[in-house]
Amino acid sequence: MLKDYIKKWRGKRPSIFILSGAGLSAASGILTYRGVGSGKSASWASLSAETLQESPQDLFDETNRRIHDFDTAVPNAAHKAIAGFIKKYRLRADIIHVTQNVDTLCEEAGDTAVFHLHGVLNRSRCSACGAVFPRKGFYEMGAVCPCCGAAGANVRPDVVLFGETPLGLDWILPYLKNVDIFLSVGTSGTVYPAADFVTITMRHAAPIRALINKSSANDDFFTWNKKLLRDFNVVRMGDAQGLVGPFLAEVGVLIDTL
């Protein structure tokens, strides 16, 4: 029971940090971004900063395939559980949800606290002027930036490609030092720097550091992440759709009673 790990909040309000990865959206039909060991999966291999420089059309083609795939996906029970929890407790607790996913299923479920660590596919960015704006149609050579007029391959997806730095690290890393509850949902533990987030919370004595992951004890997840798993003090294995809701209900009881 979570109540065994925490007797009072560290600050005036509960501080809860949710980190989600590909496992959150897997049940919605969204393919994973990376495989075990943080290597590039074949389907995502062209989504790199190097490809953008050397063969931008290949990157655009792969991105356009993902846009088509994402269009048919709908939020699953885990997305809805997070969104419902945030809506219920956002005035009584500080709740941050950082996702590694580039889909918009969290927002579609009603999540008002989500931040995209790796960007999101419904936005574009201009490599020339840095402007960020809503995506218009699909990606192709010659698209024109509405802000500065740059064309060529300058209008690109506003996502973090392999070889680029994730977003928000300037505020995320300090924020992790003061959380009461850290929950990691559907993450492989192989994508850095997100894989280090739980270690930061452990070093700063976060009372609850929880992992929800579909892997079993015989899967490669445990082979690659034995050290990482030691940083969690609550581990629940199984489908996120069935576990996220009950876990957050327990957190809700803590907010209601502490």
C-alpha positions in Angstrom: 0.0 0.0 0.0 1.3 3.4 -0.9 0.3 4.8 2.5 3.2 2.7 4.0 5.7 4.8 2.1 4.6 8.3 3.0 3.2 9.9 6.1 3.2 13.6 5.1 3.9 15.8 2.1 7.3 17.4 1.8 5.9 20.9 1.0 2.6 22.7 1.4 1.0 20.8 -1.4 1.5 17.2 -2.8 4.0 17.2 -5.7 3.4 14.4 -8.2 5.5 13.8 -11.3 4.3 11.3 -14.0 6.7 10.2 -16.7 5.2 8.2 -19.6 6.7 6.4 -22.5 5.7 4.3 -25.4 3.9 1.7 -23.2 1.3 4.3 -22.4 0.2 4.5 -26.1 0.9 1.0 -27.1 -2.6 -0.2 -26.5 -3.8 2.5 -28.8 -1.8 1.1 -31.7 1.1 3.5 -31.5 4.4 1.7 -32.3 7.3 2.1 -29.9 10.0 4.7 -30.6 13.1 2.7 -29.5 13.8 -0.9 -28.7 15.7 -2.5 -25.9 19.2 -1.0 -25.4 18.2 2.4 -26.8 19.1 1.4 -30.3 17.1 2.7 -33.2 14.3 0.4 -34.3 14.2 -0.1 -38.1 10.9 1.8 -38.4 12.3 4.9 -36.7 15.9 4.7 -38.1 15.4 7.7 -40.4 14.2 10.0 -37.7 17.6 11.5 -36.9 19.3 14.9 -37.0 21.8 13.3 -39.5 19.0 12.3 -41.8 17.5 15.7 -41.7 20.8 17.2 -42.9 21.7 14.5 -45.5 18.4 13.2 -46.8 15.5 15.3 -45.5 12.9 13.7 -47.7 13.5 10.3 -46.1 12.8 11.9 -42.7 9.7 13.6 -44.1 8.4 10.4 -45.6 8.8 8.5 -42.3 7.1 11.3 -40.4 4.2 11.4 -42.8 3.7 7.6 -42.3 3.5 8.2 -38.5 1.0 11.0 -39.0 -1.2 8.6 -40.9 -0.8 5.9 -38.2 -1.5 8.3 -35.4 -4.7 9.6 -37.0 -6.5 6.3 -36.4 -5.4 6.0 -32.7 -7.7 6.9 -29.8 -6.9 7.4 -26.1 -6.9 4.2 -24.1 -7.9 3.7 -20.4 -4.5 4.7 -19.1 -4.6 8.0 -20.9 -8.1 8.6 -19.5 -7.0 7.6 -16.0 -4.2 10.2 -16.0 -6.4 12.9 -17.4 -9.2 12.2 -14.9 -6.8 12.2 -12.0 -5.3 15.5 -13.0 -8.7 17.1 -13.5 -9.9 15.9 -10.1 -6.8 16.9 -8.1 -5.2 19.8 -10.0 -6.4 22.4 -7.5 -5.1 20.4 -4.5 -1.8 19.1 -5.8 1.0 20.0 -8.1 0.8 17.4 -10.9 3.2 17.4 -13.8 3.0 14.8 -16.6 6.0 14.6 -18.9 5.6 12.2 -21.8 8.2 10.9 -24.2 5.5 10.3 -26.8 5.0 12.5 -29.8 1.3 11.7 -30.3 -1.5 13.8 -28.9 -3.5 11.1 -27.2 -2.9 12.6 -23.7 -4.5 15.9 -24.9 -7.3 14.1 -26.6 -8.1 12.3 -23.3 -8.3 15.7 -21.6 -4.9 15.8 -20.0 -4.2 19.5 -19.1 -0.8 19.0 -17.5 1.1 17.1 -20.2 4.5 18.3 -21.4 6.1 16.6 -24.5 9.8 15.9 -23.7 10.4 14.9 -27.3 8.1 17.3 -29.0 4.8 16.6 -30.7 3.8 15.7 -34.3 1.0 18.2 -34.6 3.5 21.1 -34.6 6.1 22.2 -37.1 9.4 24.1 -36.5 11.5 26.3 -38.8 15.1 25.4 -38.8 16.0 28.9 -40.1 14.2 31.2 -37.6 13.2 28.7 -34.9 9.5 29.6 -35.1 7.0 26.9 -33.9 3.6 26.7 -35.4 0.7 24.2 -36.1 1.5 21.6 -38.7 -0.1 22.1 -42.0 -0.8 18.9 -43.9 2.2 16.7 -44.5 5.9 17.3 -44.7 7.6 17.9 -48.1 10.5 19.7 -49.6 9.8 23.3 -50.4 7.3 24.0 -47.7 7.5 27.7 -46.7 7.8 29.0 -43.1 4.9 31.4 -42.4 7.1 33.5 -40.2 10.4 34.0 -42.2 9.6 32.6 -45.6 12.4 30.0 -45.5 11.8 27.0 -47.8 13.8 24.0 -48.8 13.9 21.5 -45.9 13.5 24.2 -43.2 9.9 23.4 -42.2 10.4 20.2 -40.1 8.5 18.3 -37.5 8.7 19.9 -34.0 10.0 16.6 -32.5 13.3 15.7 -30.9 15.2 13.6 -33.4 17.9 11.1 -32.6 21.0 13.2 -31.8 19.0 16.2 -30.5 18.5 17.4 -26.9 15.1 16.7 -25.3 13.0 19.7 -24.3 12.4 21.2 -20.9 15.5 19.7 -19.1 16.2 23.2 -17.6 13.2 23.0 -15.4 12.5 19.2 -15.2 15.8 18.2 -13.6 15.5 20.8 -10.7 11.8 20.0 -10.3 12.5 16.3 -9.8 14.4 17.0 -6.6 11.3 18.0 -4.6 8.6 15.6 -5.7 6.7 13.4 -3.3 5.6 10.8 -5.8 7.3 9.8 -9.0 5.4 7.5 -11.4 7.0 6.0 -14.5 4.5 4.4 -16.9 5.5 2.3 -19.9 9.1 3.5 -20.2 11.9 1.2 -21.3 14.5 2.7 -19.1 16.9 2.9 -22.0 16.2 6.4 -23.3 18.3 9.1 -21.7 18.1 11.5 -20.0 14.6 10.3 -19.0 16.0 7.0 -17.7 17.9 9.0 -15.1 14.8 10.8 -13.7 14.0 8.1 -11.1 17.6 8.1 -10.0 17.4 11.9 -9.3 14.2 11.4 -7.3 15.8 8.6 -5.3 18.9 10.6 -4.5 16.7 13.4 -3.2 14.6 11.0 -1.1 11.3 11.1 -2.9 9.0 8.9 -0.7 7.3 7.0 -3.6 9.1 6.1 -6.8 6.8 3.8 -8.8 7.1 1.9 -12.0 4.3 0.5 -14.1 5.6 -1.6 -17.0 4.3 -4.4 -19.1 7.5 -6.4 -19.0 7.8 -9.5 -16.9 10.8 -10.7 -14.8 12.0 -12.8 -17.7 12.0 -10.0 -20.3 15.0 -8.1 -21.5 13.8 -5.0 -19.6 15.1 -6.5 -16.4 18.3 -7.7 -18.0 19.1 -4.2 -19.1 17.7 -2.4 -16.1 18.6 -4.2 -12.9 20.4 -1.2 -11.5 17.6 1.1 -12.6 15.0 -1.0 -11.0 16.7 -0.6 -7.6 15.8 3.1 -7.7 12.1 2.3 -7.7 10.5 1.2 -4.4 7.1 0.4 -5.9 7.0 -1.9 -9.0 3.8 -3.1 -10.6 4.1 -5.2 -13.8 1.3 -5.5 -16.3 -0.7 -3.6 -18.8 -0.9 0.2 -18.2 -4.6 0.2 -19.0 -5.3 -2.0 -16.0 -2.8 -0.6 -13.5 -2.6 3.2 -14.0 -6.2 3.8 -12.8 -5.9 1.8 -9.5 -2.5 3.3 -8.7 -3.7 6.9 -9.2 -6.8 6.0 -7.1 -4.4 5.1 -4.3 -2.6 8.4 -4.8 -5.9 10.2 -4.6 -6.6 8.6 -1.2 -3.3 10.0 0.0 -4.2 13.5 -1.2 -7.6 13.2 0.5 -6.3 12.0 3.8 -2.8 13.3 4.5 
